[in-house]
Amino acid sequence: MADCNETLRELDAFLDSELSEETRVAIRFHLEECPDCFQAFDFHAELKLVVSQKCKNDEMPPGLLAKLQQCFGDPDEPTLGDDPFAATDELDAGPDGA
């Protein structure tokens, strides 16, 4: 049986249907029995819906995708070239380049 901590920790995964059937049933049962957790669930579900609706009509600003790929890395385009330690070479050289 899910407790409050587990339920609250798994709310996003529950809303996204990313949990096993057994875990989903346990959390659903807990939400039916616990008004505090149900209130948190209701808030998360409504927030997710509002964000989804607001983002549907907005176009992605120019350059945003490139910035996201730069932040998270694009597996098809290595950002450090062929040498995964290239970024540390400058650190190893010291401030005078030696």
ZIWO-V497009 format. One record per pair of residues at least 24 apart in sequence whose ideal C-beta (glycine too) atoms are under 6 Angstrom apart, sorted by sequence separation. I is the first residue (numbers start at 1). J is the second residue. If there is no record, write none. Layout:
i	j
I	J
I	J
//
This chain:
i	j
2	26
1	26
2	27
2	30
7	37
11	41
15	45
8	40
4	37
11	44
15	48
//
